[in-house]
Amino acid sequence: MSKKVLFVCLGNICRSPIAEAVFLHLIKEKGVQDQWEVDSAALGGWHVGNLPDQRAMNTLRHHNIAYNNRARQIHDDDFHIFDFIFGMDENNISNLKEDAPQNSKAKIILLGDFDP
């Protein structure tokens, strides 16, 4: 049984795709990718269907990290599907907690909380 993690930012074209790509890269390096399902999403729908911003893609390429997902907006179902939803900043966390249904399965966490 795999754990499911979702990375969320405002538009899903910069921070959350980078977080998703880095997480995917790290779990692949550790050989545990079969234990995880990983995705990213936006709070807003402005960029749905778009590739990440060119600056984000350049950063990933600079670190030899592949990425090819497109932006999507978070859905109510995501709060029941994912075990962890990581917001990229305090505003994201506030919005996620406000939008989360009362019976949400997902634990909403600030990604920066894991920065030593």
C-alpha positions in Angstrom: 0.0 0.0 0.0 1.5 3.3 -1.1 1.4 6.7 0.6 0.0 9.6 -1.5 1.5 13.1 -1.4 0.3 16.2 -3.1 2.3 19.5 -3.3 0.2 22.7 -3.7 1.0 26.3 -4.5 -1.1 29.1 -6.0 -0.7 28.3 -9.7 1.1 25.0 -10.0 3.6 26.3 -12.4 6.6 27.1 -10.1 7.0 25.9 -6.5 4.7 22.8 -6.4 5.9 21.3 -9.6 9.5 21.7 -8.4 8.7 20.1 -5.1 6.9 17.3 -6.9 9.8 16.7 -9.3 12.4 16.8 -6.5 10.4 14.4 -4.4 10.0 12.0 -7.3 13.7 12.3 -8.0 14.7 11.5 -4.4 12.3 8.5 -4.0 13.6 7.1 -7.3 17.2 7.5 -6.1 16.3 5.6 -2.9 14.5 2.9 -4.8 11.2 3.4 -3.0 9.1 5.0 -5.8 6.7 2.1 -5.7 5.8 3.1 -2.2 4.6 6.6 -3.2 2.1 8.3 -5.4 3.0 11.9 -6.0 1.3 14.8 -7.7 1.0 18.6 -7.5 -1.8 21.1 -7.9 -2.9 24.7 -7.8 -5.2 26.5 -5.5 -6.4 28.6 -8.5 -7.3 27.5 -12.1 -5.4 30.2 -14.0 -2.7 27.9 -15.4 -4.6 24.6 -15.7 -3.1 22.5 -18.6 0.1 24.6 -18.8 3.7 23.3 -18.3 5.7 24.8 -15.5 7.1 28.3 -15.8 10.4 28.3 -17.9 12.4 29.4 -14.8 11.1 26.4 -12.9 12.0 24.1 -15.8 15.5 25.7 -16.1 16.1 25.1 -12.4 15.1 21.4 -12.7 17.2 20.9 -15.8 20.2 22.6 -14.1 19.9 19.8 -11.4 19.2 17.0 -14.0 15.7 16.5 -12.8 13.1 15.5 -15.4 9.5 16.8 -15.2 6.7 16.7 -17.7 3.4 17.1 -15.8 1.0 19.9 -16.5 -0.8 22.3 -14.0 -4.1 21.2 -12.5 -6.3 22.7 -9.8 -6.9 20.9 -6.5 -10.2 19.1 -6.2 -12.3 18.2 -3.2 -11.5 14.5 -3.8 -7.8 15.3 -3.3 -8.5 15.8 0.4 -9.8 12.2 0.6 -7.3 10.6 -1.8 -4.0 12.0 -0.5 -2.4 11.2 2.8 -0.3 14.4 2.9 -0.9 17.7 1.2 2.0 20.1 1.4 1.4 23.8 1.0 4.4 25.9 -0.2 3.7 28.9 2.1 1.5 30.0 5.0 -1.1 31.5 2.6 -1.4 28.1 0.8 -1.8 26.4 4.2 -4.5 28.8 5.3 -6.4 28.3 2.0 -6.0 24.5 2.1 -7.3 24.3 5.7 -10.2 26.6 4.8 -11.1 24.5 1.7 -10.6 21.1 3.3 -13.8 19.1 4.1 -14.3 18.3 7.8 -13.7 14.6 7.1 -10.5 15.2 5.2 -8.1 12.3 5.2 -5.1 14.4 4.2 -2.8 15.9 6.7 -2.1 19.5 5.6 1.6 20.4 6.2 3.8 23.4 5.4 6.7 22.0 3.3 9.1 24.4 5.0 8.5 22.7 8.3 10.9 20.0 7.1 13.7 22.5 6.5 16.4 21.9 9.2 
